[in-house]
Amino acid sequence: MPQVSLLFFQKLRLCLLFSVLTVVSTLSHAVAYGADNSYSEYAPDVRRIISRGFLIVAMPKTDNAPFYYERNGQMLGLEVDIVRGFAKELGVQMRFYRNAKNQDEVIDVIAKGEADIGIGKLSRTFKRASKVRFSDPYLTMHHALALNQLRINQLAKGSTVPAELQRFSGSIAVLENTAYADLAYQNFPHAKIIKFNNWISAVSSIKEGRIDALYRDEFEIKRLIKADSRNSLIMKTVIFTDLDASISFAMRHDCLQLLSLLNIYLSQETHPMTVSKLMKLLPTT
């Protein structure tokens, strides 16, 4: 009997040990599955978006084709396509935040953490970079002026236009709350800078001779001339090849991993963009 009892207890001990190991193994797999399911191995900024299931994209409320615009209830455009592809790589959807009135307000939205990524043909400036982080540029354009032909001839007084621009003292129109509203004071310290809240009013002012020049990027100036052939009779275009505008996407200052992923996506999944290509992307009316 003692030998039988000992054998019985040995078998019981083995059964209990096997049961414990089975439970531990099951729990280990459950914990591992839970970790994968919560994306705990991801950086906090990326994990937040993937767990949420969508990327919040901020942009100005006013369309600017071919960069971003709405047609038949759908968001389209070069920048929209880029962030849509990026969201697909992350495995999430997109939601658009369009309460910003202008580019500077887009920067503020991102700085406050109300959106994950800001688009809107955003130029990188020192002031903006103090609030947000910028991606690598996907497009670089030159600065440009559209000059009132008659007024500039009067101001030049026999000098060449480039020489006169170095000490230009006429009036220059810029769009407020854009990078050029700040850069105009830096690049044309002797000029009178006049800010407009919309581009149409600024263009009307130069046509009517109330201002001497428009200051913006070369794409917008070339688009202006292309839109109406009569504009070339009124305005003279000057492209500053030594002044560049880097167009990028904006992110919160603490989204380092997300920014790194976007830069990788831009370098591997997008093609170099030029002003000539942009002109071909303009939607037909």
Secondary structure, 3 states (H helix, E strand, C coil): CHHHHHHHHHHHHHHHHHHHHHHHHHHHHHHHHHHHHCCCCCCHHHHHHHHHCEEEEEEECCCECCCEEEECCEEECHHHHHHHHHHHHHCCEEEEEEEECCHHHHHHHHHCCCCCEEEEEEECCHHHHCCCEECCCCEEEEEEEEEEHHHHHHHHCCCCHHHHHCCCCCEEEEECCCHHHHHHHHHCCCCEEEEECCHHHHHHHHHCCCCCEEEEEHHHHHHHHHHCCCHHHHEEEEEEEEEEEEEEEEECCCCHHHHHHHHHHHHHHCCCCCHHHHHHHCCCC
